[in-house]
Each structure stands twice: as C-alpha cells, then as structure tokens.
Amino acid sequence: CDAVTVNQRRSHRTLTLYSYQHRLFFCALATFVFNAFFKARFT
C-alpha cells in the first residue's frame, strides 16, 4: 500500500513537470507566432 502511494506520487510529480514544460513551450510558441504576425502586419 505504501509503495503504491509513493509510486502514484512520483507519477503525479512527473505529470506535473510535463504539464509545466508543455505550458512553457506553448507560451513560447504563442509569443513567437504573435511577434511574427505583429511584424508582418505592421512592418
């Protein structure tokens, strides 16, 4: 039972880390696209 709890906690932490990296990547991508669109439109 204890081992299962530790395993779930570890997988949850990995999932949280992945979610954070995914969100960070999405924000960077959105910023890049927005900047490219902004420059293309107003340059």
Backbone hydrogen bonds in HBPLUS format (Angstrom, degrees):
<---DONOR---> <-ACCEPTOR-->    atom                        ^
c    i                          cat <-CA-CA->   ^        H-A-AA   ^      H-
h    n   atom  resd res      DA  || num        DHA   H-A  angle D-A-AA Bond
n    s   type  num  typ     dist DA aas  dist angle  dist       angle   num
A0005-THR N   A0001-CYS O   3.09 MM   4  6.38 154.8  2.15 145.3 151.5     1
A0006-VAL N   A0002-ASP O   3.00 MM   4  6.32 160.3  2.04 151.7 156.5     2
A0007-ASN N   A0003-ALA O   2.90 MM   4  6.09 155.4  1.96 145.1 152.4     3
A0008-GLN N   A0004-VAL O   2.87 MM   4  6.11 159.2  1.92 151.6 156.7     4
A0009-ARG N   A0005-THR O   2.95 MM   4  6.13 158.8  1.99 147.5 153.6     5
A0010-ARG N   A0006-VAL O   2.92 MM   4  6.13 154.3  1.98 146.5 153.4     6
A0011-SER N   A0007-ASN O   2.97 MM   4  6.20 163.1  2.00 150.5 154.6     7
A0012-HIS N   A0008-GLN O   2.87 MM   4  6.00 153.0  1.94 146.2 154.3     8
A0013-ARG N   A0009-ARG O   2.96 MM   4  6.18 151.9  2.04 143.6 150.7     9
A0014-THR N   A0010-ARG O   3.02 MM   4  6.30 154.6  2.08 146.8 153.7    10
A0015-LEU N   A0011-SER O   2.91 MM   4  6.13 156.1  1.97 146.0 152.6    11
A0016-THR N   A0012-HIS O   2.90 MM   4  6.13 154.0  1.97 146.2 153.3    12
A0017-LEU N   A0013-ARG O   2.95 MM   4  6.16 157.5  2.00 146.0 152.0    13
A0018-TYR N   A0014-THR O   2.89 MM   4  6.13 157.4  1.94 148.6 154.9    14
A0019-SER N   A0015-LEU O   2.87 MM   4  6.06 157.5  1.92 146.8 153.3    15
A0020-TYR N   A0016-THR O   2.92 MM   4  6.13 154.6  1.98 146.8 153.6    16
A0021-GLN N   A0017-LEU O   2.96 MM   4  6.23 160.7  2.00 149.9 154.6    17
A0022-HIS N   A0018-TYR O   2.83 MM   4  6.00 158.1  1.88 150.2 156.9    18
A0023-ARG N   A0019-SER O   2.90 MM   4  6.07 155.9  1.96 145.7 152.0    19
A0024-LEU N   A0020-TYR O   2.93 MM   4  6.11 155.8  1.98 145.8 152.8    20
A0025-PHE N   A0021-GLN O   2.88 MM   4  6.08 159.2  1.92 149.1 154.5    21
A0026-PHE N   A0022-HIS O   2.90 MM   4  6.10 157.2  1.96 145.7 152.3    22
A0027-CYS N   A0023-ARG O   2.92 MM   4  6.12 156.2  1.97 147.9 153.9    23
A0028-ALA N   A0024-LEU O   3.01 MM   4  6.24 159.8  2.05 147.8 153.2    24
A0029-LEU N   A0025-PHE O   2.89 MM   4  6.08 159.0  1.93 149.6 155.7    25
A0030-ALA N   A0026-PHE O   2.85 MM   4  6.01 161.0  1.88 148.7 154.1    26
A0031-THR N   A0027-CYS O   2.91 MM   4  6.06 157.2  1.96 147.3 153.5    27
A0032-PHE N   A0028-ALA O   2.94 MM   4  6.14 157.9  1.99 146.3 152.3    28
A0033-VAL N   A0029-LEU O   2.92 MM   4  6.16 165.0  1.95 153.7 157.3    29
A0034-PHE N   A0030-ALA O   2.88 MM   4  5.98 159.9  1.92 146.5 152.7    30
A0035-ASN N   A0031-THR O   2.90 MM   4  6.07 160.0  1.94 148.7 153.9    31
A0036-ALA N   A0032-PHE O   2.95 MM   4  6.16 160.5  1.99 149.4 154.9    32
A0037-PHE N   A0033-VAL O   2.89 MM   4  6.05 161.9  1.92 150.7 155.8    33
A0038-PHE N   A0034-PHE O   2.83 MM   4  5.95 156.3  1.89 146.9 154.2    34
A0039-LYS N   A0035-ASN O   2.92 MM   4  6.09 163.1  1.95 150.5 154.3    35
A0040-ALA N   A0036-ALA O   2.95 MM   4  6.06 160.1  1.99 146.4 152.4    36
A0041-ARG N   A0037-PHE O   2.97 MM   4  6.04 145.8  2.09 142.6 151.4    37
A0042-PHE N   A0038-PHE O   3.01 MM   4  6.08 158.0  2.06 149.3 154.6    38
A0043-THR N   A0039-LYS O   2.97 MM   4  5.36 114.8  2.41 144.5 148.2    39
